[in-house]
Amino acid sequence: MHVHPLITDSATLANLCTRLSAADFVTVDTEFMRESTYYPELCLIQIADTNEAAAIDPMAPGLDMTPLLNLMTDNEDVLKVFHAGGQDIEIVYNLTGKTPHPLFDTQVAAMALGQGEQIGYSNLVDSWLGIQIDKGARFTDWARRPLDERQIDYAIGDVTHLSAIFPKMLERLRKTGRGGWLDQEMERLADPANYANDPDQAWKRVKIAGRKPEVLGRLKALARWRELEAQAKDLPRGRIVKDETLGDIAGHPPRKQADLARVRGLSQTWAQNDIGARMMAALENAAPLDADELPPRDDRKPGLGKDGSLVADLLKLLLKIRSRDIDVASKLLARTDELEALAAGARTGLPMLEGWRFDQFGRDALDLVEGRLAFAVIGGKLKMTRTE
């Protein structure tokens, strides 16, 4: 494979993208920094097909990234392959408002091949290629220039190894008949809604006790205000106000701005500065949360009672047995909240009762809770048995 020098000019990048647009697939990775910003700061992009690989410097003055971004989001003929690509996809979405498509995530595929729920990249490379990656450059400050040759070689290795692994992984998926299992997962990963930071939904990320509509209404208003402040200043949310402080203010709102001086977690200057005034305005305009927005009660999650909780435990045991038998990560078959919902009586809206998941696990799970399947010990081993 030909590895190019670091690309820093628009013409070289455009030529590379023209060649890659004829490939069946490209492997993609990014290096970024986000410790001190709201939006991840893109520092390096690595891309490869089976013939060539390159690292691209998005921080290079005057570099036109349009051909690369178009390849990512508008070329439906080239599959984009990532490993644990959520943050890489988020970066593309932030730049374009679109996500890479079509895409493939090797971490998710590894789940279908029995390699655990979140296999790391270095373990993936070791298991498929027998290569142990030098992790010495993991903690590089990727925003600092110039990057040395060792750093660039380390970064490009993330896509060159992946371009060798992907065809092997695809072949095994075909042999096991599990390729189709992943279609829904990949479409979910590509859904732009997963990467849009909607200020009106920000309150759902803040943990707070209770379900009082007026408290949650204030939390929603405060979280929206904080999200907009963080976006405008390009600062992490916690640099504006920490979650616990936001929750405290929602539960015990100050009467006037001067009271902010006594709020733990806020600077006393908020009692008289503009940001404090904007927070108070958000509080004053807060309305109680609508009933249809209220989160479910804890006692309805799953709302099982003692017997129902035992049923949920049996479903978890069934999931463990089934995932072991077919050698697939249990998380790919069903989530804990789905099992609890099934035990509580839910029969619709559960992914495990649809498509391939139903064939591989959901049918047995449904039979268990409805009395058509039972556990038995046969020859010293735990087995499933059909009831009369």
Phi, psi and omega in degrees: 000135178274126179252121183280154168297163180307127182272125182230001181235153188293321183295315180296320179295316180298318179296318178300314183294327176298316180291317183292336181292348177263359182280157174288323179210157170231146174260141190225142173211160177226157169241136185208167175233137179216014182296327186240016181226159174285309178270137177300136180271109182289124184245334183199143174235131177245140182211146181205154162242205181278351185250328186212159180215152180206153168252139184241134182264099181289349179270358180294133182302130174078005182289125178268110184272000186306313181301322180291315180294323176296320177300320182292316193252338188247347182265102183280353183272343183250121177283133179258120186253126178236167166238121184049057194275009185307313182285328175296317179295320178302320180297315178298319179297318179298328182278332190235342188077006179229165179248156175301140181199139351287158182225166180214133180245119185289336177292319177293318179298323179298330177297320180288344181254016173075026181257030177089173187274333182213061181295133179284164184296317182296322177290325177297314180297318180297317185287327184264329185242350183068026181249131176260123185278136172286115184267014186298334183261012184301324187259029177297143167278095187290347180276347183277136179241148001278156171276138181271172186298323180296318179297316181293319178299318178300314183294316181294330178303333180295332180258331179291318177295321182294326180290338175275328182284319189304311179299323178295317180295319180296320179296319179292322177298320179294318181295324181273353181072023185255002180300319181294337178300330191270349185304312181296321180295320182290323177294324177296317178298327183275355182293118181301335181298337179289342189244359179274123178271087181281115181304330181287347178254000187296331182298336183291344178274351184262122180281128179210140180281148175091168183227023181296125183302323182290324178291314181292330175296318176294321178298317179299316180294319180292318180295322177297314178301314181297319181299316180293321177298315182295319179295316182294324182266354185051053178235151175301149181306317183295340176286336177280296175210137178285157183304314184296326177292319178300317179295319179298318181292322178297322181281330182224075186292138175293147181284325182215164185300326181301334181290344179298338179296339183257005180275122179296131179100353177247147173291145179297339180293342179295342180293346183216000183263178186292322183293324175296322179294322179292323176297316180296323178296321177297319179295317184294331181267002183288139176243150178306146181293136177297151183301324182285351177263347184298138176292157179295150177296147178301325182284357173252016180236079007264003182071044192265329192076181186295313182295318180297324178296323177293322176299317178299321178295321177295322177296321178296322177294318177300319179298318180297317181294314183294317180295327176292317184295321183260002176058061178219148179297131184299328181297333179284333180279313184197152177260159181302318182294331175293318180297318180293322178294320178297317178296332180278353177116356180292139179229359179229159176076012180253119181305329183288351176259018182229150170056218185295330179297323178295317180296320186274333184214317189301321181298315179293322179298318179295318178297325180295312183287341180256012169085011181263357182221145181216162175272146175213151174259116183235118181061034179080005180240144180282124182231165172258141181224145179280139178269162177288000000 
